[in-house]
Amino acid sequence: MARRRQTRRAPETGAGTRAVHAGEAHHRVSGPVATPIVQTSTFTFASVAEMKRWAEGRSKADIYTRYGNPTLRVVEAKLAALERAEAALVAASGMAAISTTLLSLVGAGEEIIATRQLYGGTYRLMRDLLPRLGIQVHYVEADLRGVEARVNRRTRVLYVETPTNPTLRLVDLRQAAQLARRLGLVSIVDNTFASPIWQRPAEFGFDLAVHSATKYLGGHSDLIAGAVAGRRRLVEKIRHTLIQLGGSLDPGAGYLLLRGMKTLQARMERQSASALAVAQFLEKHPRVARVYYPGLRSHPDHRLARRQMDGFGAMLAFDPKGGLPAARRIADRVRVFLLAASLGGVESLVVLPAYTSHYRMLRAELAAAGITPGTLRLSIGIEDLADLIADLKQALA
């Protein structure tokens, strides 16, 4: 009697191992260690009959990179593994991922409920573009009070961001997911600041997580990309809209994203440890009025951060005494920190959100988001901690 062949179940692995190996087929003769870049716009068919099977949905063959690409599928599988999600897709930018997700789930005459503290690009999308398409957005605070009062038969989505950009407020993910499920809404969270190393929204019941993959997932300030991870049914619906809108990611950028994701855990651990030390230094400095970092006990959401995050992240913000003039002097004086927009790379960056991520917002809108004109946002890189603190010390002097 023939012995039954046993299938070996893949061992459970940690986040760092998943970041390196998930989605990649390594164990074969003469297989490449690095995933190849399939740099092509279109793919061949062996026959018209095969092409017809693809058109009828009976074949998973590649036809055109806007529809899918082998390199990009590896990136998507790795991200899904890191997020503990059923599926993932990548897009040409973070805003392409966010806008495509929302347009896949909400149509004319329907509504979104969103937390007020959002990345400026997301807020402007909701404020300026979506209403032109007949989509109304209602805002609530990070504590989610008022959600139920704003829900009606036209509401489709609950959209949150945690930690928020730039003041690092937190939303209770478990509470938000349960609330959305009870009200019949799709729950979406922007997980860019935390990354799946420190926070996996699917584990709290969230339907979808969106990313600016330009930031921590890429990690080297050399690509523009976005991503969505979550329930397979929703991800495939979003993929269909992405194909129609054309916001697909180039395979070359996909390869850079894949390479960056392999060091995600190592980078996040170093950057987050430095961010806590920098935040503690700033909190004690006599010329700093306030520091925003969830790892500080003084942060209003510190207990929530300890409960739902595995680490506090590498982003922080602070208000210097002296307001905007003082903030401008500090930003002009730093030498190790680079004065540049974006975040999440190996280089430490400083910006004034009022001039970058949250530009073209009214003073009242900035105040509602907790941002002062002089708020400085820091993205902590992998430089030596002593050099970062020395740089801030001389800039504050």
LUMGUTOR-678909 format. One line per field, with one value per residue (C-alpha): residue number from 1; chain; y, z, x negated. Coordinates in Angstrom, 2 decimals. Layout:
<recs>
seq	NUM,...
mol	A,...
y	Y,...
z	Z,...
x	X,...
</recs>
This chain:
<recs>
seq	1,2,3,4,5,6,7,8,9,10,11,12,13,14,15,16,17,18,19,20,21,22,23,24,25,26,27,28,29,30,31,32,33,34,35,36,37,38,39,40,41,42,43,44,45,46,47,48,49,50,51,52,53,54,55,56,57,58,59,60,61,62,63,64,65,66,67,68,69,70,71,72,73,74,75,76,77,78,79,80,81,82,83,84,85,86,87,88,89,90,91,92,93,94,95,96,97,98,99,100,101,102,103,104,105,106,107,108,109,110,111,112,113,114,115,116,117,118,119,120,121,122,123,124,125,126,127,128,129,130,131,132,133,134,135,136,137,138,139,140,141,142,143,144,145,146,147,148,149,150,151,152,153,154,155,156,157,158,159,160,161,162,163,164,165,166,167,168,169,170,171,172,173,174,175,176,177,178,179,180,181,182,183,184,185,186,187,188,189,190,191,192,193,194,195,196,197,198,199,200,201,202,203,204,205,206,207,208,209,210,211,212,213,214,215,216,217,218,219,220,221,222,223,224,225,226,227,228,229,230,231,232,233,234,235,236,237,238,239,240,241,242,243,244,245,246,247,248,249,250,251,252,253,254,255,256,257,258,259,260,261,262,263,264,265,266,267,268,269,270,271,272,273,274,275,276,277,278,279,280,281,282,283,284,285,286,287,288,289,290,291,292,293,294,295,296,297,298,299,300,301,302,303,304,305,306,307,308,309,310,311,312,313,314,315,316,317,318,319,320,321,322,323,324,325,326,327,328,329,330,331,332,333,334,335,336,337,338,339,340,341,342,343,344,345,346,347,348,349,350,351,352,353,354,355,356,357,358,359,360,361,362,363,364,365,366,367,368,369,370,371,372,373,374,375,376,377,378,379,380,381,382,383,384,385,386,387,388,389,390,391,392,393,394,395,396,397
mol	A,A,A,A,A,A,A,A,A,A,A,A,A,A,A,A,A,A,A,A,A,A,A,A,A,A,A,A,A,A,A,A,A,A,A,A,A,A,A,A,A,A,A,A,A,A,A,A,A,A,A,A,A,A,A,A,A,A,A,A,A,A,A,A,A,A,A,A,A,A,A,A,A,A,A,A,A,A,A,A,A,A,A,A,A,A,A,A,A,A,A,A,A,A,A,A,A,A,A,A,A,A,A,A,A,A,A,A,A,A,A,A,A,A,A,A,A,A,A,A,A,A,A,A,A,A,A,A,A,A,A,A,A,A,A,A,A,A,A,A,A,A,A,A,A,A,A,A,A,A,A,A,A,A,A,A,A,A,A,A,A,A,A,A,A,A,A,A,A,A,A,A,A,A,A,A,A,A,A,A,A,A,A,A,A,A,A,A,A,A,A,A,A,A,A,A,A,A,A,A,A,A,A,A,A,A,A,A,A,A,A,A,A,A,A,A,A,A,A,A,A,A,A,A,A,A,A,A,A,A,A,A,A,A,A,A,A,A,A,A,A,A,A,A,A,A,A,A,A,A,A,A,A,A,A,A,A,A,A,A,A,A,A,A,A,A,A,A,A,A,A,A,A,A,A,A,A,A,A,A,A,A,A,A,A,A,A,A,A,A,A,A,A,A,A,A,A,A,A,A,A,A,A,A,A,A,A,A,A,A,A,A,A,A,A,A,A,A,A,A,A,A,A,A,A,A,A,A,A,A,A,A,A,A,A,A,A,A,A,A,A,A,A,A,A,A,A,A,A,A,A,A,A,A,A,A,A,A,A,A,A,A,A,A,A,A,A,A,A,A,A,A,A,A,A,A,A,A,A,A,A,A,A,A,A,A,A,A,A,A,A,A,A,A,A,A,A
y	0.00,3.37,5.70,8.84,11.90,14.35,18.07,20.20,23.21,26.34,27.21,30.30,33.07,36.48,39.83,40.17,36.76,37.51,40.81,38.96,35.81,36.12,35.93,34.80,31.35,30.64,26.88,25.68,24.78,27.84,30.14,33.80,35.07,38.52,38.64,39.59,42.79,41.82,45.12,44.75,46.51,43.53,39.71,37.15,34.37,31.05,31.08,32.98,30.23,31.00,34.72,33.91,31.95,34.99,37.24,34.83,34.83,31.20,31.96,33.79,34.55,37.99,40.26,43.82,45.25,47.58,44.39,42.64,41.78,38.96,41.36,43.25,40.06,39.23,42.69,42.23,38.79,40.10,43.03,40.79,38.52,41.45,42.92,39.48,40.29,38.06,40.04,43.22,45.37,48.10,51.38,54.26,56.40,56.55,58.93,56.59,53.81,55.98,57.57,54.29,52.56,55.21,55.39,51.61,51.65,54.94,56.47,59.56,60.21,58.17,59.25,58.72,59.29,60.19,61.27,64.94,64.52,63.21,63.56,66.82,65.17,62.86,65.77,67.84,64.87,64.62,68.37,69.38,66.43,63.94,66.50,67.27,63.57,63.67,62.07,63.77,63.43,63.93,64.38,63.14,63.39,60.66,59.35,58.43,60.23,61.25,58.40,56.88,60.26,60.78,57.35,57.01,54.65,56.35,55.92,53.38,53.88,54.70,56.09,56.69,57.39,56.28,57.56,60.79,63.10,65.17,65.27,61.50,61.14,57.60,56.00,52.87,50.31,47.65,50.11,51.53,48.10,46.94,50.17,49.93,46.29,47.01,49.90,48.00,50.19,49.25,50.16,51.69,52.86,54.67,52.59,54.51,55.92,52.66,50.25,46.57,46.14,48.13,47.79,45.28,46.58,43.26,41.73,44.23,43.43,46.20,45.56,47.51,49.24,51.78,52.93,55.48,52.83,55.70,56.01,53.18,50.26,51.63,53.29,54.90,58.05,56.72,55.61,56.66,53.90,53.11,49.96,48.48,45.33,43.60,41.38,39.64,40.45,44.18,44.18,42.55,45.09,47.88,46.18,46.27,50.03,50.51,48.83,51.13,54.31,53.31,54.01,50.94,50.69,50.34,47.03,48.92,50.87,47.61,46.04,48.98,48.62,44.90,45.50,48.15,45.96,43.34,45.67,47.12,45.58,46.41,50.01,50.50,49.15,51.50,54.53,54.08,53.70,56.93,58.71,57.96,59.33,62.46,63.01,62.69,65.19,67.70,67.33,68.49,71.34,74.82,76.19,73.54,74.13,70.74,67.38,65.00,61.38,58.43,56.86,59.71,59.31,62.89,61.98,61.78,58.42,56.79,54.00,53.23,53.16,50.62,48.51,48.39,49.06,46.89,50.02,53.78,54.56,56.97,60.07,62.92,66.59,69.53,73.15,75.41,78.39,81.43,79.94,80.15,82.47,80.11,77.06,78.63,79.41,75.84,74.35,76.62,75.82,72.01,70.28,66.53,66.74,67.53,70.14,68.02,66.79,63.11,60.77,57.22,57.08,56.33,60.07,62.22,64.97,68.08,70.01,72.55,70.76,74.12,74.55,70.92,68.09,70.49,73.42,75.21,74.53,77.37,78.33,77.02,73.68,73.45,74.23,71.56,69.08,70.14,71.84,75.22,77.35,76.62,72.85,71.04,67.40,65.13,61.87,60.06,58.15,55.71,58.21,58.03,59.20,61.43,63.33,63.85,65.23,67.43,68.83,69.70,71.14,73.57,74.47,75.27,77.25
z	0.00,-1.00,1.85,1.90,1.13,4.00,3.31,5.43,7.00,6.89,10.36,12.11,11.78,13.27,11.54,10.67,9.01,7.11,5.94,4.39,3.04,2.71,-0.82,-2.35,-3.82,-2.73,-2.37,-5.91,-7.97,-9.36,-8.06,-7.63,-4.07,-5.20,-6.89,-10.56,-11.97,-14.71,-16.53,-19.25,-20.21,-21.91,-21.95,-24.74,-25.31,-26.96,-28.93,-29.55,-27.66,-24.59,-24.96,-25.23,-21.95,-20.26,-21.64,-20.30,-16.84,-17.08,-17.06,-14.60,-17.26,-17.27,-20.13,-19.24,-16.22,-15.39,-14.64,-12.75,-12.82,-11.26,-9.38,-7.94,-6.82,-4.65,-3.04,-2.40,-0.85,1.46,2.62,3.23,5.36,7.36,7.92,8.74,6.04,3.50,0.51,-0.53,-3.59,-4.49,-6.29,-7.81,-4.62,-1.20,-2.44,-5.38,-2.86,-0.65,-3.42,-5.29,-2.09,-1.30,-4.87,-4.88,-1.80,-1.94,-4.78,-5.56,-2.91,-0.29,2.76,4.74,8.42,9.09,12.07,11.86,12.30,8.94,6.61,4.74,1.32,2.54,4.14,0.95,-1.09,1.21,1.41,-2.22,-4.60,-3.12,-2.72,-6.45,-7.05,-4.81,-1.79,1.57,4.46,8.14,10.71,14.28,16.85,17.51,20.45,17.90,19.81,17.40,14.92,15.64,15.43,11.91,10.48,8.11,5.33,2.92,5.11,3.74,5.36,8.69,7.94,10.64,10.91,13.86,14.88,13.26,11.13,12.63,16.27,16.88,18.42,18.52,17.64,19.54,16.72,18.49,19.38,15.83,14.19,16.47,15.93,12.15,12.12,14.28,12.03,8.78,7.65,6.00,8.38,6.86,8.70,7.46,9.00,7.47,10.66,12.63,9.78,10.22,12.49,15.29,14.42,12.45,12.18,10.84,14.25,15.74,13.16,10.63,7.06,5.30,6.02,3.59,3.35,1.73,0.89,-0.02,3.71,6.08,3.77,1.15,3.72,1.51,0.04,-3.50,-4.62,-4.70,-3.95,-2.07,-0.75,0.56,2.70,4.19,3.37,0.02,-1.24,-0.71,-1.99,-5.26,-5.64,-5.18,-7.63,-10.30,-9.76,-9.78,-13.18,-14.48,-13.06,-14.08,-10.84,-11.17,-9.78,-12.09,-11.60,-11.04,-8.16,-6.98,-6.75,-4.69,-2.40,-2.05,-1.20,1.34,3.08,3.84,6.35,7.73,11.18,11.64,10.59,12.69,15.83,15.56,14.45,17.13,19.90,18.76,18.48,22.12,23.23,21.10,22.47,26.04,25.30,23.79,26.61,29.10,26.94,28.30,24.81,23.92,24.85,23.98,22.53,20.69,20.95,22.13,23.91,26.45,29.58,29.09,25.79,26.20,24.39,26.00,27.65,24.42,22.55,25.03,24.58,20.78,19.43,19.71,19.54,19.53,16.08,14.74,14.17,16.64,16.65,18.96,19.47,20.33,22.58,20.37,17.83,14.09,14.13,16.49,14.45,11.27,12.93,14.20,10.80,9.12,11.64,11.68,9.83,10.38,10.00,6.42,5.71,3.43,3.08,3.42,6.18,7.02,5.28,6.77,6.79,9.62,8.32,9.74,8.31,9.28,8.49,7.91,4.87,3.67,4.51,5.74,3.39,1.97,5.13,6.99,10.41,11.92,10.14,11.43,14.95,14.71,13.73,16.73,14.62,15.48,12.82,14.62,14.97,13.79,12.69,12.94,11.09,12.89,10.71,11.46,12.18,15.48,18.29,19.80,16.52,16.27,19.78,19.31,16.14,17.86,20.83,18.66,16.60,19.77,21.34
x	0.00,-1.40,-2.28,-0.17,-2.23,-2.17,-1.98,-4.28,-2.68,-4.78,-6.08,-4.76,-7.32,-7.96,-7.53,-11.20,-11.26,-8.05,-9.52,-12.46,-10.84,-7.04,-5.71,-9.01,-9.73,-13.31,-13.60,-14.24,-17.30,-19.10,-16.37,-17.31,-17.57,-16.40,-13.01,-13.48,-12.03,-9.58,-10.01,-7.42,-4.24,-2.60,-2.75,-2.50,0.05,-0.69,2.57,5.79,7.61,5.51,6.24,9.95,9.80,8.28,11.04,13.66,12.08,10.96,7.21,4.97,2.38,0.76,1.79,0.74,-1.07,1.82,3.79,0.99,-2.69,-4.76,-7.04,-4.10,-2.39,-5.39,-5.19,-1.48,-1.95,-4.67,-2.54,0.48,-1.71,-3.06,0.41,1.88,4.45,6.17,4.90,3.12,2.54,0.07,0.72,-1.20,-1.08,0.47,3.13,3.85,4.44,6.67,8.71,9.18,10.26,12.86,14.17,14.55,16.76,18.66,20.64,22.69,25.32,23.46,21.47,18.27,17.60,13.96,11.91,11.02,7.28,6.05,3.09,3.60,3.82,6.58,8.42,8.24,9.48,12.48,13.02,12.48,12.93,15.37,18.20,17.87,18.60,21.67,19.96,20.42,17.97,18.85,16.09,15.78,13.03,10.48,12.51,15.27,18.01,20.75,20.34,23.72,25.46,24.08,24.87,27.80,28.86,26.41,23.30,20.82,17.39,15.74,12.28,9.66,5.95,3.83,1.36,2.47,0.36,-1.25,-0.11,-0.27,3.21,4.57,7.88,8.97,8.84,10.88,13.62,13.67,13.85,16.65,18.56,18.25,19.33,22.39,23.39,22.77,19.86,16.57,13.74,10.58,7.47,4.39,1.61,-1.32,-2.85,-2.80,-3.55,-2.59,-5.61,-3.99,-0.29,1.81,5.38,6.72,6.01,8.49,11.16,10.49,11.62,8.85,5.55,4.10,0.48,-1.68,-4.26,-6.59,-7.21,-8.23,-7.46,-9.88,-12.09,-14.74,-13.13,-13.57,-10.10,-6.45,-3.92,-0.73,0.88,4.11,4.38,7.38,10.32,9.86,13.35,12.80,9.22,10.28,13.07,10.52,8.16,10.88,11.29,7.51,7.32,10.03,8.48,4.96,3.11,0.90,-2.63,-5.62,-7.55,-10.81,-9.29,-7.73,-11.18,-12.49,-9.48,-10.11,-13.75,-12.83,-10.27,-12.92,-14.59,-11.34,-11.58,-15.27,-14.71,-11.58,-13.22,-16.20,-14.20,-11.55,-14.13,-15.81,-12.44,-11.63,-15.01,-14.59,-11.08,-12.35,-15.14,-12.72,-10.20,-12.85,-14.18,-13.33,-12.58,-10.01,-6.38,-4.92,-5.98,-3.65,-4.82,-2.71,-5.67,-5.71,-3.62,-2.45,-0.78,3.02,3.15,0.12,2.11,3.95,0.63,-0.74,2.38,2.70,-0.79,-3.91,-6.07,-5.54,-6.91,-9.51,-7.36,-7.05,-6.15,-6.76,-5.79,-8.73,-8.22,-8.01,-5.61,-6.14,-9.20,-11.02,-9.97,-11.33,-14.66,-15.00,-14.15,-16.70,-19.45,-19.44,-22.28,-21.83,-18.07,-17.07,-14.41,-12.23,-8.67,-7.72,-8.81,-9.76,-13.14,-16.54,-17.28,-15.95,-13.65,-12.02,-9.06,-6.44,-3.14,-1.44,-3.74,-3.79,-1.37,1.34,0.86,3.95,5.87,7.55,6.24,9.49,9.00,5.43,6.61,9.32,6.60,4.52,1.83,0.33,-1.41,-4.70,-4.31,-7.45,-7.23,-10.25,-10.77,-13.58,-16.03,-18.84,-21.63,-23.49,-21.24,-23.93,-24.23,-20.47,-20.22,-23.30,-21.78,-18.51,-20.36,-22.33,-19.25,-17.28,-20.14
</recs>
